[in-house]
Amino acid sequence: MFDKLDEVEKRFEDLSLQLADPDVLSQRALYLKLAKEHAELGQVVEAYRAYRKAQQDLEEARALAADPDMRELAREEVARLD
């Protein structure tokens, strides 16, 4: 599943670059087609990036839990992120 989401994110980035290309900008029909696809993928990519960020934050909080001075703060953060 994550491989597919990585592919979707890559396609989104490719579309972003294409939409900035002057050749694409000069072709209204192509631009509209690519802009529509870009918009459709945008919500999925945004959610996937938020998920990855939350996973990273969770891993960092768990790593902090190993430090006795940071243990309580880390527990609170892990509970919030879980």
Protein Blocks (a to p, Z undefined) as FASTA:
>chain_A
ZZmmmmmmmmmmmmmmmmmpmklmmmmklmmmmmmmmmmmmmmmmmmmmmmmmmmmmmmm
mmmmmpmklmmmmmmmmmmmZZ
